[in-house]
Amino acid sequence: MKSVLVIDDNQDIRENTAEILELAGYKTFTAENGKKGVETAQREKPDVIVCDIMMPELDGYGVLHLLRKNSETQHIPFVFLTAKTERSDFRKGMEMGADDYITKPFEDIELLNAIEIRLKKAEVLNNKYASSKQGINEFIKDVKNAGLVNHLSEQYNTDNYAKKQVLYQEGKRPRVLFYLVKGKVKAVKSHEDGKEYITDLFTDGDFIGYTALIEDKNYDDSAIILEEAEILQLPREDFMQMIYGNMDVAAKFIQIITQNVKEKEDRLLSLAYSSLRKRVAKALVDIQSKFNAESPTKPIEISREDFAHYVGTATESLIRTLSDFKAEKLIEIKEGKISIVNLEKLKNLLY
């Protein structure tokens, strides 16, 4: 059960607020002034604090200041409950680290919505997201679902794309963020000798093209449809508002994407220094996790040419290595589709 601390010197408001929260299923604590409020917060560690501004002993600003200085309470969501509506008061509170304001008198639903949003935000920011494309996708969706985006429209159309159709081209300026509702897409880079190298693979639920949007630069790769796809386009302005409209969200996103860049660098090093067998083995594991995460026994469906571009080798060399893996009973190949037989051995291939 989530807990809420209500700090207010007005007994009626304090008790009524606590009653509303208790009826909604929250465990509540109360304090009649700022000093006792700080003591209660440090002792009980509530999930959210709702605090009046004008109080004896210690006002709301003082409460917020002391709690933000304490490492055990500094991240507790803090909502000011106040009758003061001057802009200077709002600005002062936000600059000090308050998460929200509720102005008296307020409706029950307004209070409950504010509490729910703060709890969702805390959950998102405290979650440990994987430093991968999947982790970034999960984070973006959680931010949207948690209501941390104020102006993100729900009304976006989806378009259907045919196999081999180009989604965006290397060197072009990004105008939208792509969300892959259904299908498979590859990101590719072209070398001076004309060869193609697959930098990433995308499937249902993935966001595509966010790096160029964030860095405000042209695409450094191209995105091409691998199989018929349904794609939603999110305008650049809405995406940027989603990421940078909330500094906590921005900091969390940057932390995840920085880790993701490190993983891509590690993959490039692997391509440069690992043996072909280890590269093919790793690619099998990667593609299986990207395309068949929910159905690990489902065969991998990708052309040998695209597979070779992902590994960074000639198609003939890839086919020979896959043949070796089949003979070693690491994989099975039926009708051109690859099924992994021994995933752990592929992950830990020695040479």
DOLOPA-426300 format. One record per residue (C-alpha): residue number from 1; residue in three letters; x negated, y negated, z negated. Coordinates in Angstrom, 1 decimal, padded with zeros to 4 digits, m for minus. Example, Ala and Ser with C-alpha at 12.3 -4.5 7.8 and 13.67 -1.06 7.14 Angstrom:
2
+-----+-----+--------+--------+--------+
!   n ! res !      x !      y !      z !
+-----+-----+--------+--------+--------+
!   1 ! ALA ! m012.3 !  004.5 ! m007.8 !
!   2 ! SER ! m013.7 !  001.1 ! m007.1 !
+-----+-----+--------+--------+--------+
This chain:
351
+-----+-----+--------+--------+--------+
!   n ! res !      x !      y !      z !
+-----+-----+--------+--------+--------+
!   1 ! MET !  000.0 !  000.0 !  000.0 !
!   2 ! LYS ! m001.3 ! m003.4 !  001.0 !
!   3 ! SER ! m001.6 ! m006.0 ! m001.7 !
!   4 ! VAL ! m001.0 ! m009.8 ! m001.7 !
!   5 ! LEU ! m002.0 ! m012.4 ! m004.3 !
!   6 ! VAL !  000.3 ! m015.4 ! m004.7 !
!   7 ! ILE ! m001.2 ! m018.5 ! m006.4 !
!   8 ! ASP !  001.3 ! m021.3 ! m007.1 !
!   9 ! ASP !  002.0 ! m023.5 ! m010.1 !
!  10 ! ASN !  005.7 ! m023.7 ! m009.3 !
!  11 ! GLN !  007.3 ! m020.7 ! m011.1 !
!  12 ! ASP !  010.3 ! m020.5 ! m008.8 !
!  13 ! ILE !  008.3 ! m020.5 ! m005.6 !
!  14 ! ARG !  005.7 ! m018.1 ! m007.0 !
!  15 ! GLU !  008.3 ! m015.6 ! m008.2 !
!  16 ! ASN !  010.5 ! m015.9 ! m005.0 !
!  17 ! THR !  007.5 ! m015.4 ! m002.8 !
!  18 ! ALA !  006.4 ! m012.4 ! m004.8 !
!  19 ! GLU !  009.9 ! m011.0 ! m004.6 !
!  20 ! ILE !  010.0 ! m011.3 ! m000.8 !
!  21 ! LEU !  006.7 ! m009.6 ! m000.4 !
!  22 ! GLU !  007.7 ! m006.7 ! m002.8 !
!  23 ! LEU !  010.9 ! m006.1 ! m000.9 !
!  24 ! ALA !  008.8 ! m005.9 !  002.3 !
!  25 ! GLY !  006.7 ! m003.1 !  000.7 !
!  26 ! TYR !  003.7 ! m005.1 ! m000.5 !
!  27 ! LYS !  002.1 ! m004.8 ! m004.0 !
!  28 ! THR !  001.9 ! m008.3 ! m005.4 !
!  29 ! PHE ! m000.2 ! m010.2 ! m008.0 !
!  30 ! THR !  000.6 ! m013.7 ! m009.1 !
!  31 ! ALA ! m001.3 ! m016.6 ! m010.8 !
!  32 ! GLU !  000.1 ! m019.9 ! m012.0 !
!  33 ! ASN ! m003.0 ! m022.0 ! m011.3 !
!  34 ! GLY ! m006.2 ! m022.0 ! m009.2 !
!  35 ! LYS ! m008.5 ! m020.9 ! m012.0 !
!  36 ! LYS ! m006.4 ! m017.8 ! m012.9 !
!  37 ! GLY ! m006.0 ! m017.2 ! m009.1 !
!  38 ! VAL ! m009.8 ! m016.9 ! m008.6 !
!  39 ! GLU ! m010.1 ! m014.6 ! m011.6 !
!  40 ! THR ! m007.3 ! m012.3 ! m010.3 !
!  41 ! ALA ! m008.7 ! m012.3 ! m006.8 !
!  42 ! GLN ! m012.1 ! m011.2 ! m008.0 !
!  43 ! ARG ! m010.6 ! m008.6 ! m010.3 !
!  44 ! GLU ! m007.9 ! m007.1 ! m008.0 !
!  45 ! LYS ! m009.5 ! m007.7 ! m004.5 !
!  46 ! PRO ! m006.1 ! m008.2 ! m002.7 !
!  47 ! ASP ! m005.7 ! m007.7 !  001.0 !
!  48 ! VAL ! m004.3 ! m011.2 !  001.5 !
!  49 ! ILE ! m004.1 ! m014.4 ! m000.6 !
!  50 ! VAL ! m001.3 ! m016.9 ! m000.3 !
!  51 ! CYS ! m002.2 ! m020.1 ! m002.2 !
!  52 ! ASP ! m000.7 ! m023.5 ! m002.9 !
!  53 ! ILE ! m002.9 ! m026.6 ! m002.3 !
!  54 ! MET ! m001.8 ! m029.0 ! m005.1 !
!  55 ! MET ! m002.3 ! m027.2 ! m008.5 !
!  56 ! PRO ! m003.6 ! m028.0 ! m012.0 !
!  57 ! GLU ! m007.0 ! m026.6 ! m013.2 !
!  58 ! LEU ! m008.2 ! m025.9 ! m009.7 !
!  59 ! ASP ! m006.6 ! m026.9 ! m006.4 !
!  60 ! GLY ! m006.2 ! m024.6 ! m003.4 !
!  61 ! TYR ! m009.3 ! m026.0 ! m001.7 !
!  62 ! GLY ! m011.4 ! m025.2 ! m004.8 !
!  63 ! VAL ! m009.9 ! m021.7 ! m004.8 !
!  64 ! LEU ! m010.9 ! m021.1 ! m001.2 !
!  65 ! HIS ! m014.4 ! m022.6 ! m001.7 !
!  66 ! LEU ! m015.1 ! m020.3 ! m004.7 !
!  67 ! LEU ! m013.8 ! m017.2 ! m003.0 !
!  68 ! ARG ! m015.7 ! m017.8 !  000.2 !
!  69 ! LYS ! m018.9 ! m018.1 ! m001.8 !
!  70 ! ASN ! m018.4 ! m014.6 ! m003.4 !
!  71 ! SER ! m019.5 ! m011.8 ! m001.2 !
!  72 ! GLU ! m016.7 ! m009.5 ! m002.6 !
!  73 ! THR ! m013.9 ! m011.9 ! m001.7 !
!  74 ! GLN ! m015.3 ! m014.0 !  001.2 !
!  75 ! HIS ! m013.5 ! m011.9 !  003.9 !
!  76 ! ILE ! m010.1 ! m011.7 !  002.3 !
!  77 ! PRO ! m007.5 ! m013.4 !  004.6 !
!  78 ! PHE ! m006.4 ! m016.7 !  003.0 !
!  79 ! VAL ! m003.1 ! m018.5 !  003.8 !
!  80 ! PHE ! m002.3 ! m021.9 !  002.4 !
!  81 ! LEU !  001.2 ! m022.5 !  001.1 !
!  82 ! THR !  001.9 ! m026.2 !  001.0 !
!  83 ! ALA !  004.4 ! m029.0 !  001.3 !
!  84 ! LYS !  001.7 ! m031.3 !  002.7 !
!  85 ! THR !  001.9 ! m031.7 !  006.5 !
!  86 ! GLU ! m000.7 ! m034.3 !  007.2 !
!  87 ! ARG ! m003.1 ! m033.3 !  009.9 !
!  88 ! SER ! m006.1 ! m034.1 !  007.8 !
!  89 ! ASP ! m005.1 ! m031.4 !  005.2 !
!  90 ! PHE ! m004.7 ! m028.8 !  007.9 !
!  91 ! ARG ! m008.0 ! m029.7 !  009.4 !
!  92 ! LYS ! m009.8 ! m029.6 !  006.0 !
!  93 ! GLY ! m008.4 ! m026.2 !  005.2 !
!  94 ! MET ! m009.3 ! m024.7 !  008.5 !
!  95 ! GLU ! m012.9 ! m026.1 !  008.4 !
!  96 ! MET ! m013.3 ! m024.5 !  005.0 !
!  97 ! GLY ! m012.3 ! m021.1 !  006.4 !
!  98 ! ALA ! m008.5 ! m020.8 !  005.8 !
!  99 ! ASP ! m006.8 ! m018.4 !  008.2 !
! 100 ! ASP ! m003.3 ! m019.9 !  008.3 !
! 101 ! TYR ! m000.8 ! m022.4 !  006.9 !
! 102 ! ILE !  002.8 ! m022.0 !  005.8 !
! 103 ! THR !  004.7 ! m025.2 !  005.1 !
! 104 ! LYS !  007.3 ! m025.4 !  002.4 !
! 105 ! PRO !  010.2 ! m024.8 !  002.7 !
! 106 ! PHE !  009.7 ! m021.6 !  004.8 !
! 107 ! GLU !  011.8 ! m018.7 !  006.1 !
! 108 ! ASP !  011.2 ! m015.2 !  004.7 !
! 109 ! ILE !  010.3 ! m014.0 !  008.2 !
! 110 ! GLU !  007.8 ! m016.7 !  008.7 !
! 111 ! LEU !  006.0 ! m015.6 !  005.5 !
! 112 ! LEU !  006.1 ! m011.9 !  006.4 !
! 113 ! ASN !  004.9 ! m012.6 !  010.0 !
! 114 ! ALA !  001.9 ! m014.6 !  008.7 !
! 115 ! ILE !  001.0 ! m011.8 !  006.3 !
! 116 ! GLU !  001.3 ! m009.1 !  008.9 !
! 117 ! ILE ! m000.8 ! m011.0 !  011.5 !
! 118 ! ARG ! m003.6 ! m011.6 !  008.9 !
! 119 ! LEU ! m003.6 ! m007.9 !  008.0 !
! 120 ! LYS ! m003.8 ! m006.9 !  011.6 !
! 121 ! LYS ! m006.6 ! m009.4 !  012.2 !
! 122 ! ALA ! m008.6 ! m008.1 !  009.2 !
! 123 ! GLU ! m008.2 ! m004.5 !  010.5 !
! 124 ! VAL ! m009.5 ! m005.4 !  013.9 !
! 125 ! LEU ! m012.5 ! m007.4 !  012.6 !
! 126 ! ASN ! m013.4 ! m004.7 !  010.1 !
! 127 ! ASN ! m013.0 ! m001.8 !  012.5 !
! 128 ! LYS ! m016.2 ! m000.2 !  013.8 !
! 129 ! TYR ! m015.9 ! m000.2 !  017.5 !
! 130 ! ALA ! m018.2 !  002.0 !  019.6 !
! 131 ! SER ! m020.9 !  000.1 !  021.5 !
! 132 ! SER ! m019.6 !  001.2 !  024.8 !
! 133 ! LYS ! m017.2 !  000.3 !  027.6 !
! 134 ! GLN ! m014.5 !  002.3 !  025.7 !
! 135 ! GLY ! m015.2 !  000.4 !  022.5 !
! 136 ! ILE ! m014.9 ! m002.9 !  024.3 !
! 137 ! ASN ! m011.6 ! m001.8 !  025.9 !
! 138 ! GLU ! m010.2 ! m000.7 !  022.6 !
! 139 ! PHE ! m011.3 ! m004.0 !  020.9 !
! 140 ! ILE ! m009.6 ! m006.2 !  023.6 !
! 141 ! LYS ! m006.4 ! m004.2 !  023.4 !
! 142 ! ASP ! m006.4 ! m004.3 !  019.6 !
! 143 ! VAL ! m006.9 ! m008.1 !  019.6 !
! 144 ! LYS ! m003.9 ! m008.5 !  021.9 !
! 145 ! ASN ! m001.7 ! m006.1 !  019.9 !
! 146 ! ALA ! m002.7 ! m007.7 !  016.6 !
! 147 ! GLY ! m001.2 ! m011.0 !  017.8 !
! 148 ! LEU ! m004.6 ! m012.8 !  017.6 !
! 149 ! VAL ! m003.8 ! m014.4 !  021.0 !
! 150 ! ASN ! m001.4 ! m017.3 !  020.9 !
! 151 ! HIS ! m000.7 ! m018.0 !  024.5 !
! 152 ! LEU ! m001.4 ! m014.8 !  026.4 !
! 153 ! SER !  001.5 ! m014.1 !  028.7 !
! 154 ! GLU !  003.1 ! m010.7 !  028.8 !
! 155 ! GLN !  004.4 ! m011.3 !  032.4 !
! 156 ! TYR !  001.7 ! m010.1 !  034.8 !
! 157 ! ASN !  002.4 ! m008.2 !  037.9 !
! 158 ! THR !  000.5 ! m005.0 !  038.9 !
! 159 ! ASP ! m000.8 ! m004.3 !  042.3 !
! 160 ! ASN ! m001.4 ! m000.9 !  044.0 !
! 161 ! TYR ! m004.8 ! m000.3 !  045.6 !
! 162 ! ALA ! m005.7 !  002.4 !  048.1 !
! 163 ! LYS ! m008.8 !  004.6 !  048.0 !
! 164 ! LYS ! m012.0 !  002.9 !  049.2 !
! 165 ! GLN ! m010.3 ! m000.6 !  048.9 !
! 166 ! VAL ! m012.6 ! m003.3 !  047.5 !
! 167 ! LEU ! m011.4 ! m004.8 !  044.2 !
! 168 ! TYR ! m014.1 ! m007.5 !  044.1 !
! 169 ! GLN ! m017.4 ! m008.0 !  045.9 !
! 170 ! GLU ! m021.0 ! m008.6 !  044.6 !
! 171 ! GLY ! m021.8 ! m012.3 !  044.8 !
! 172 ! LYS ! m018.2 ! m013.5 !  044.6 !
! 173 ! ARG ! m016.9 ! m015.8 !  041.8 !
! 174 ! PRO ! m014.6 ! m014.1 !  039.3 !
! 175 ! ARG ! m011.1 ! m015.5 !  038.9 !
! 176 ! VAL ! m009.3 ! m012.7 !  037.0 !
! 177 ! LEU ! m009.9 ! m009.9 !  034.6 !
! 178 ! PHE ! m008.8 ! m006.6 !  036.0 !
! 179 ! TYR ! m006.9 ! m004.0 !  033.8 !
! 180 ! LEU ! m006.8 ! m000.5 !  035.3 !
! 181 ! VAL ! m003.3 !  000.8 !  034.5 !
! 182 ! LYS ! m003.9 !  004.0 !  036.5 !
! 183 ! GLY ! m006.5 !  005.5 !  038.8 !
! 184 ! LYS ! m010.3 !  005.5 !  039.1 !
! 185 ! VAL ! m012.7 !  002.8 !  040.1 !
! 186 ! LYS ! m016.5 !  002.6 !  040.6 !
! 187 ! ALA ! m018.8 ! m000.4 !  040.1 !
! 188 ! VAL ! m021.7 ! m000.3 !  042.6 !
! 189 ! LYS ! m024.8 ! m002.3 !  043.4 !
! 190 ! SER ! m026.5 ! m002.3 !  046.8 !
! 191 ! HIS ! m030.3 ! m002.1 !  047.2 !
! 192 ! GLU ! m032.3 ! m003.8 !  049.9 !
! 193 ! ASP ! m032.8 ! m000.5 !  051.7 !
! 194 ! GLY ! m029.0 ! m000.2 !  052.0 !
! 195 ! LYS ! m028.6 !  002.5 !  049.4 !
! 196 ! GLU ! m025.8 !  002.3 !  046.9 !
! 197 ! TYR ! m026.1 !  002.8 !  043.1 !
! 198 ! ILE ! m023.1 !  003.3 !  040.8 !
! 199 ! THR ! m023.5 !  001.2 !  037.7 !
! 200 ! ASP ! m020.2 !  002.2 !  036.0 !
! 201 ! LEU ! m017.0 !  004.3 !  036.3 !
! 202 ! PHE ! m013.6 !  003.2 !  035.2 !
! 203 ! THR ! m010.3 !  005.0 !  034.5 !
! 204 ! ASP ! m006.9 !  004.5 !  033.0 !
! 205 ! GLY ! m006.8 !  001.8 !  030.3 !
! 206 ! ASP ! m010.2 !  000.2 !  031.2 !
! 207 ! PHE ! m010.9 ! m003.5 !  031.7 !
! 208 ! ILE ! m013.1 ! m004.4 !  034.6 !
! 209 ! GLY ! m015.2 ! m007.5 !  035.4 !
! 210 ! TYR ! m015.3 ! m009.1 !  031.9 !
! 211 ! THR ! m019.1 ! m009.6 !  031.9 !
! 212 ! ALA ! m019.1 ! m012.0 !  034.9 !
! 213 ! LEU ! m016.2 ! m013.9 !  033.3 !
! 214 ! ILE ! m017.9 ! m014.3 !  030.0 !
! 215 ! GLU ! m021.3 ! m015.3 !  031.5 !
! 216 ! ASP ! m019.5 ! m017.6 !  034.0 !
! 217 ! LYS ! m021.5 ! m016.3 !  036.9 !
! 218 ! ASN ! m020.9 ! m014.4 !  040.2 !
! 219 ! TYR ! m020.4 ! m010.7 !  040.2 !
! 220 ! ASP ! m023.7 ! m008.8 !  040.2 !
! 221 ! ASP ! m021.9 ! m005.6 !  041.5 !
! 222 ! SER ! m018.9 ! m004.6 !  043.5 !
! 223 ! ALA ! m015.8 ! m002.6 !  042.4 !
! 224 ! ILE ! m014.3 ! m000.1 !  044.8 !
! 225 ! ILE ! m011.3 !  002.2 !  044.3 !
! 226 ! LEU ! m012.1 !  005.9 !  044.0 !
! 227 ! GLU ! m008.6 !  007.0 !  044.1 !
! 228 ! GLU ! m005.2 !  005.3 !  044.4 !
! 229 ! ALA ! m005.0 !  002.8 !  041.6 !
! 230 ! GLU ! m002.5 !  000.5 !  039.8 !
! 231 ! ILE ! m004.2 ! m002.6 !  038.6 !
! 232 ! LEU ! m003.0 ! m005.7 !  036.5 !
! 233 ! GLN ! m004.8 ! m009.0 !  037.0 !
! 234 ! LEU ! m005.2 ! m011.2 !  033.9 !
! 235 ! PRO ! m006.0 ! m014.9 !  034.8 !
! 236 ! ARG ! m009.5 ! m016.0 !  033.7 !
! 237 ! GLU ! m008.0 ! m018.8 !  031.5 !
! 238 ! ASP ! m005.9 ! m016.4 !  029.5 !
! 239 ! PHE ! m008.8 ! m014.0 !  029.0 !
! 240 ! MET ! m011.2 ! m016.8 !  027.9 !
! 241 ! GLN ! m008.5 ! m018.0 !  025.4 !
! 242 ! MET ! m008.2 ! m014.4 !  024.1 !
! 243 ! ILE ! m011.9 ! m014.1 !  023.5 !
! 244 ! TYR ! m012.9 ! m017.6 !  022.4 !
! 245 ! GLY ! m009.6 ! m019.0 !  021.0 !
! 246 ! ASN ! m010.6 ! m017.4 !  017.7 !
! 247 ! MET ! m014.2 ! m017.6 !  016.5 !
! 248 ! ASP ! m014.0 ! m014.4 !  014.5 !
! 249 ! VAL ! m012.8 ! m012.5 !  017.5 !
! 250 ! ALA ! m015.5 ! m014.1 !  019.7 !
! 251 ! ALA ! m018.2 ! m013.1 !  017.2 !
! 252 ! LYS ! m016.9 ! m009.5 !  017.1 !
! 253 ! PHE ! m016.7 ! m009.3 !  020.8 !
! 254 ! ILE ! m020.2 ! m010.6 !  021.4 !
! 255 ! GLN ! m021.5 ! m008.1 !  018.8 !
! 256 ! ILE ! m019.9 ! m005.2 !  020.7 !
! 257 ! ILE ! m020.9 ! m006.3 !  024.2 !
! 258 ! THR ! m024.5 ! m006.9 !  023.1 !
! 259 ! GLN ! m024.7 ! m003.3 !  021.9 !
! 260 ! ASN ! m023.1 ! m002.2 !  025.2 !
! 261 ! VAL ! m025.8 ! m004.0 !  027.2 !
! 262 ! LYS ! m028.4 ! m002.1 !  025.2 !
! 263 ! GLU ! m026.7 !  001.2 !  026.1 !
! 264 ! LYS ! m026.8 !  000.3 !  029.8 !
! 265 ! GLU ! m030.5 ! m000.5 !  029.5 !
! 266 ! ASP ! m031.1 !  002.9 !  027.9 !
! 267 ! ARG ! m029.3 !  004.5 !  030.8 !
! 268 ! LEU ! m031.5 !  002.7 !  033.3 !
! 269 ! LEU ! m034.6 !  003.9 !  031.4 !
! 270 ! SER ! m033.2 !  007.4 !  031.5 !
! 271 ! LEU ! m032.8 !  007.1 !  035.3 !
! 272 ! ALA ! m036.4 !  005.9 !  035.6 !
! 273 ! TYR ! m038.2 !  008.4 !  033.4 !
! 274 ! SER ! m036.0 !  011.5 !  032.8 !
! 275 ! SER ! m036.2 !  014.6 !  035.0 !
! 276 ! LEU ! m033.6 !  015.1 !  037.6 !
! 277 ! ARG ! m032.1 !  018.0 !  035.6 !
! 278 ! LYS ! m031.7 !  015.8 !  032.5 !
! 279 ! ARG ! m030.2 !  013.0 !  034.6 !
! 280 ! VAL ! m027.7 !  015.3 !  036.2 !
! 281 ! ALA ! m026.8 !  016.9 !  032.9 !
! 282 ! LYS ! m026.3 !  013.5 !  031.3 !
! 283 ! ALA ! m024.2 !  012.3 !  034.2 !
! 284 ! LEU ! m022.0 !  015.4 !  033.9 !
! 285 ! VAL ! m021.4 !  014.6 !  030.2 !
! 286 ! ASP ! m020.8 !  010.9 !  030.9 !
! 287 ! ILE ! m018.3 !  011.5 !  033.8 !
! 288 ! GLN ! m016.5 !  014.2 !  031.8 !
! 289 ! SER ! m016.1 !  011.7 !  028.8 !
! 290 ! LYS ! m015.0 !  008.9 !  031.2 !
! 291 ! PHE ! m012.5 !  010.8 !  033.3 !
! 292 ! ASN ! m011.4 !  013.7 !  031.2 !
! 293 ! ALA ! m011.7 !  012.6 !  027.6 !
! 294 ! GLU ! m008.3 !  013.8 !  026.7 !
! 295 ! SER ! m008.5 !  017.0 !  028.8 !
! 296 ! PRO ! m012.1 !  018.4 !  028.3 !
! 297 ! THR ! m011.3 !  021.6 !  030.2 !
! 298 ! LYS ! m010.1 !  019.7 !  033.3 !
! 299 ! PRO ! m012.4 !  019.9 !  036.3 !
! 300 ! ILE ! m014.4 !  016.8 !  037.2 !
! 301 ! GLU ! m013.1 !  015.3 !  040.5 !
! 302 ! ILE ! m015.8 !  013.1 !  042.1 !
! 303 ! SER ! m017.4 !  013.4 !  045.5 !
! 304 ! ARG ! m020.9 !  014.7 !  045.7 !
! 305 ! GLU ! m022.0 !  011.4 !  047.3 !
! 306 ! ASP ! m020.6 !  009.3 !  044.5 !
! 307 ! PHE ! m022.1 !  011.7 !  041.9 !
! 308 ! ALA ! m025.5 !  011.3 !  043.6 !
! 309 ! HIS ! m025.2 !  007.5 !  043.5 !
! 310 ! TYR ! m024.4 !  007.6 !  039.8 !
! 311 ! VAL ! m027.4 !  009.8 !  039.1 !
! 312 ! GLY ! m029.7 !  007.8 !  041.5 !
! 313 ! THR ! m030.8 !  010.7 !  043.7 !
! 314 ! ALA ! m030.2 !  012.2 !  047.1 !
! 315 ! THR ! m027.0 !  014.2 !  047.7 !
! 316 ! GLU ! m029.0 !  017.2 !  048.7 !
! 317 ! SER ! m031.1 !  017.1 !  045.4 !
! 318 ! LEU ! m027.9 !  016.8 !  043.4 !
! 319 ! ILE ! m026.4 !  019.8 !  045.1 !
! 320 ! ARG ! m029.5 !  021.9 !  044.4 !
! 321 ! THR ! m029.4 !  020.9 !  040.7 !
! 322 ! LEU ! m025.7 !  021.7 !  040.4 !
! 323 ! SER ! m026.4 !  025.1 !  042.0 !
! 324 ! ASP ! m029.1 !  025.8 !  039.3 !
! 325 ! PHE ! m026.7 !  024.8 !  036.5 !
! 326 ! LYS ! m024.1 !  027.1 !  037.9 !
! 327 ! ALA ! m026.5 !  030.0 !  038.0 !
! 328 ! GLU ! m027.5 !  029.2 !  034.4 !
! 329 ! LYS ! m023.7 !  029.3 !  033.5 !
! 330 ! LEU ! m023.7 !  025.7 !  032.3 !
! 331 ! ILE ! m021.0 !  024.8 !  034.8 !
! 332 ! GLU ! m018.5 !  026.4 !  037.2 !
! 333 ! ILE ! m017.7 !  025.2 !  040.7 !
! 334 ! LYS ! m014.4 !  026.1 !  042.4 !
! 335 ! GLU ! m013.1 !  024.4 !  045.5 !
! 336 ! GLY ! m015.7 !  021.7 !  045.1 !
! 337 ! LYS ! m014.5 !  020.8 !  041.6 !
! 338 ! ILE ! m016.9 !  021.1 !  038.7 !
! 339 ! SER ! m015.9 !  022.5 !  035.3 !
! 340 ! ILE ! m018.3 !  022.3 !  032.3 !
! 341 ! VAL ! m018.9 !  025.6 !  030.6 !
! 342 ! ASN ! m021.5 !  024.7 !  028.0 !
! 343 ! LEU ! m021.2 !  021.1 !  027.1 !
! 344 ! GLU ! m023.6 !  021.2 !  024.1 !
! 345 ! LYS ! m026.4 !  022.7 !  026.1 !
! 346 ! LEU ! m026.0 !  020.0 !  028.8 !
! 347 ! LYS ! m026.2 !  017.4 !  026.1 !
! 348 ! ASN ! m029.4 !  018.8 !  024.7 !
! 349 ! LEU ! m031.1 !  020.0 !  027.8 !
! 350 ! LEU ! m034.9 !  020.2 !  027.1 !
! 351 ! TYR ! m036.2 !  019.6 !  030.6 !
+-----+-----+--------+--------+--------+
